[in-house]
């Protein structure tokens, strides 16, 4: 394993550990439907940066959110990427009309 692979694995491990610590808190925020670990996106394109991915129903301008409802740009040394995903349903739970 080369240095780049080791650093990437360490970043994934660190983000996964942080996810376990903050997931419940993030899920309490309005509009948040999930938290994961993945590649950060900028301008619709994936980067090589490992991030906590906070999934929201709909992105809302920060100014419209109460300070306690805002999602930070990073927690500790791990960046956060906010991803608009709409409503999420467990398989078999969605009702189509």
N, C-alpha and C positions, 0 to 999 in steps of 0.2 A: 504494500500500500504506500503510495507516495504522499508527500507532505500535503498536497491539495486535498486528497481524499481524506486524510486524517483530520484536517481542519474542517472539512464539510461534515464529517461524522460527528465531530465535537460540537459543531453549531447545531446540528439536528438534535443531539442529545441534550444540549443546554436548552433549546427551545421546547423540547418535549417535557423536560423537568419543570420549566417555568409554566407551561400550559397546565400541568397538574396542580400547580400552586394557585393559579389565578383564574382558571376556567369558571368556577362557580361564581366568582365575583363579576366577571365579565358577562356571564349569562343573566345576571340580575339587571343589567342595563336594558332600558327599553329598546326594542328593535333588534337586539342581538339574538340570533337563532342558532349559532354554533361557533366553536373555536377549534382550530386545527393548526397543524404545522405544515408549511409548504414554502414554495418559492414566492418571493415578493414580486408584485407586478407594478410596473411604472408605464403609464401611457398605453395600457392595454397589452404590453409585452412582458414576458417573464424575464426576471433578472436572475443572477446566480446567488442572490442573497437569501438565506434562510430566514423566515419570519414566522411569527404567530399570525395566523390568518383568522381574523374576526369576521364572521359572516353575519350580515345584517339583511333585514327584509328590504330596506330601501336606504340608500345613502341620504343623509340629511346634512345641510351645511352646519358646520360647527357652531356658528353664531346663533342658530336656532335651538341649540341644546343647552340644558342647564349644565353648569360646570361639572356636577357629579355624574352626569350622564355621558360625558364626552369620553371617547376612547383615546388613550394617549398614543403618541407616535412611536413610543418604545416603552418597554418595561425592563428595567435594569439595562442590560446590554443587548436585548433582543428587539429588533424592529417589529412594528405591527403593521399589517396590511389589512385594510378594511375592504371587504368584498361584498358587493350587493348580490344577493342570491334569490330574493323573493321569499315566498313561503316554502318551508321544508316539511315533508311528510314522510313518515315511516311507510315502507312498502305495505300496501293494503289499507292504509288509513285515508288516502285521498278519495274524495267523492267527486265524481264528474257528473255534472247536470246537463 
